[in-house]
């Protein structure tokens, strides 16, 4: 699903990790009382390079808005042989 590489000695609290997993697992528009929470599901309909760009931008913006304890420094992608794309979200504790 999501990978969070080691943070060069920094630690993300379990509470923050759960908040990030929750944010990144929910499709935007499906959360009652906060329809902006979650990530844009329309990226699934885009060509791979456009999807990667839009996904990375959405991750950066939503993390900044909803999980202020960390900052996204980079989003990289691994493309598997079957064509599936696995994001790796690089974070920095602020």
N, C-alpha and C positions, 0 to 999 in steps of 0.2 A: 504494500500500500504506500507508505511513506518511509523515507529513511532520514534520520537525523544523525549525521556523522558526529564523532567526538568533537567537543568544543575546545580543544587545546587547553585542557585543565579546568575549563569553566563547567559549571553544573547547572542544568535546568531542573528546577524543582519538579516533583511528581505532579503537583497541581498545575503548573504551567504546561508540562508535557501533555497532560490530559486535556487542557484547554486548547492546545494546538491541534491535537488529534481530533477533537470535537469540531473545531473550526474547519479543518481540512477534509473532514468526512461528510459534512452536510452540504447538500445542494442549495445554493442561494434561492430564496423565495419559499422554502418549505418550513422555516422555523416560525411558529406563531409569535406574534408581538415584536419580532425583529426580522422582517423579510429580507434585509440586506445581509444577514449572517450566513456564512457558508461561502462556497466557491461557485462560480458561474459554470453551470453544467453544459452550456452551449458550446464549450470548447471541444466537446466530443464530436461535433459535427464539422469541425474545421480540418483542413489539411494539416499534417503533422507539424510542420514548422510554424504555422500560424497558431496552432493549438498550444505549442510550447511557449511561444511569446505571450499569448494572452493569459495562459495559466500562471506563468511566472509573475506577470504584472498583477494579477488578481491576488496571488499569495502574498506579495509584498504589501499591497494596499490593505488587505484584510488583516494581516498580522499587525501592521502599524495601528490599525483602528481598534482591534479587539484584544490583542495580547501585547501590551506595552512593555512587558518585562524583557522582551527579546526583539532583536532586529534581524531581518533577513538580509544576509550579505550576498547570497548567490543562490540561484536555483539551477541545477544541472539535471540532465536527463540521460538515462540509459535506455537504448532501444534494443529490445530482445529480438531473437531470431524470428519469433512469431509476429513481430510488428508491434507488440505492446510496448508502451513507454512508461518507465518508472522514474518519477521525480525524486531528486535528492535536494532537500531544503537545508541550506547552510545558515546557521543562526549564530548570533552574538548576543550574549547577555548584556543588557544596558543598565 
